[in-house]
């Protein structure tokens, strides 16, 4: 029997150390390697595995390394909660920075009621715009049966870990960790692909413009620089915008700029 788990970590790093996103990705692959039955989505093999980055409130009262973001992922596994938690804790303790305040949140996604989800999403949204406390996080975690634990320092990371679960549940928050691989290099600084080619090659669900409209499969997108994707409408999407071609003046789709990605 498999369970669909949502797992989120926060506050594991320091300047010059391994990032929280990298640690989350490593934990995900450790769990998958230990599972007899494991998948990351309904398509099992075809789609890529993604960790989502959720931006939280930046405030002097909140300790953070550089951006105050939590990292969350979803997977199916036949491992028990105790087995998964043991793997997570061992890796967090081994890989977190000495000055970090790591927090870990784990929940069976399908055991959550509609009200549980509503409360978690509300907590996540609030954590993007106000200071939340450990006590608030632990009280909510107990109410909705999220396994929430701290693993070093002040343990402040539990706030972001729980918020990240809520924001992932919302389906409308977060950028995907890292860059989408489309074959760019120093020798190939840009590539023109159709939306269908992008989804097939990258494991994404589609391409959306900055106004929220989905592009048709035959639309061509010029990809260059840092190619990043977002989590929107419970889908993993490349974000694109249009610019005039310098030679012809015709509008050309391009992957979104850093400033356009910031809202996610």
C-alpha positions, 0 to 999 in steps of 0.5 A, spaced: 500 500 500 502 506 498 501 513 501 501 520 498 506 524 502 507 531 502 514 533 505 517 540 507 523 543 510 526 550 512 531 553 515 537 548 514 542 552 510 547 558 511 551 562 507 556 558 503 553 551 505 548 546 501 542 550 500 535 547 503 532 546 496 538 541 494 537 537 501 530 537 500 531 533 493 536 529 496 531 527 501 526 525 496 531 521 492 533 517 499 526 516 500 524 513 493 531 509 493 528 505 499 521 504 497 519 498 494 513 502 490 515 509 489 512 515 484 512 522 484 506 523 480 500 519 477 504 518 470 509 515 475 515 515 470 514 520 464 514 526 468 520 529 472 520 530 479 520 537 482 521 540 489 517 547 489 520 553 493 515 557 497 517 564 498 515 567 506 515 573 509 522 577 510 522 581 516 527 583 521 524 578 527 524 572 522 531 569 522 533 567 515 539 566 510 538 570 504 531 569 502 526 566 507 523 560 503 521 553 504 522 547 500 516 542 499 515 536 495 510 530 494 511 523 492 508 516 493 511 511 497 510 504 501 514 506 507 511 508 513 511 515 517 516 513 522 521 510 516 520 516 512 521 521 518 527 517 520 530 518 513 528 525 513 531 527 520 538 523 519 539 527 512 537 533 516 542 532 521 547 530 517 547 536 512 544 542 515 549 548 517 551 548 524 547 555 525 541 553 522 534 552 525 531 546 521 524 544 521 520 538 518 513 537 516 510 531 513 503 529 512 499 524 508 496 528 503 489 524 502 488 524 510 487 531 510 480 534 510 477 540 506 477 544 513 484 541 514 487 544 507 483 550 508 487 551 515 494 549 512 493 554 506 491 560 510 497 559 515 501 558 508 498 565 506 499 568 512 506 566 513 508 570 506 505 577 509 506 576 517 510 574 522 508 567 525 510 563 531 512 556 533 506 556 538 501 557 532 505 552 528 505 547 533 498 548 535 495 547 527 500 541 526 496 538 532 489 540 529 490 537 522 495 531 524 501 534 520 507 531 523 511 537 525 518 537 528 525 541 529 532 538 529 537 543 531 538 551 533 531 554 535 527 550 531 524 556 528 524 552 521 518 549 523 514 555 521 516 555 514 516 547 514 508 547 515 507 554 511 510 550 505 505 544 506 500 549 506 502 553 500 504 547 496 496 544 497 494 551 495 497 549 488 498 556 486 505 558 489 512 557 488 517 556 483 520 549 481 527 548 484 533 549 479 532 550 472 529 546 466 534 543 462 533 544 455 540 543 452 542 550 453 550 551 453 555 556 452 555 553 444 548 553 444 545 560 448 538 559 445 533 554 442 526 555 439 522 549 441 514 548 441 510 548 447 509 540 445 516 539 445 517 543 451 512 539 455 515 532 452 522 534 453 522 537 460 516 533 463 512 540 465 505 540 464 505 546 459 507 553 458 503 559 461 503 567 459 505 572 464 497 574 464 495 566 466 493 564 459 495 557 457 499 557 450 497 552 444 501 546 443 504 549 437 506 555 439 514 557 439 518 559 445 525 562 444 528 559 451 535 562 453 538 564 460 535 561 466 529 557 464 525 556 470 518 554 471 512 555 476 507 551 480 500 554 478 493 551 478 496 545 481 500 544 474 508 545 473 508 550 468 514 554 464 512 562 464 513 566 458 512 573 455 512 576 448 517 581 445 517 584 438 523 580 434 528 586 433 528 584 425 521 583 423 517 586 429 513 580 430 511 578 437 516 572 439 514 568 446 520 568 450 521 564 457 520 569 463 525 574 466 527 574 473 522 580 475 516 576 472 518 570 476 518 573 483 511 573 484 511 566 485 
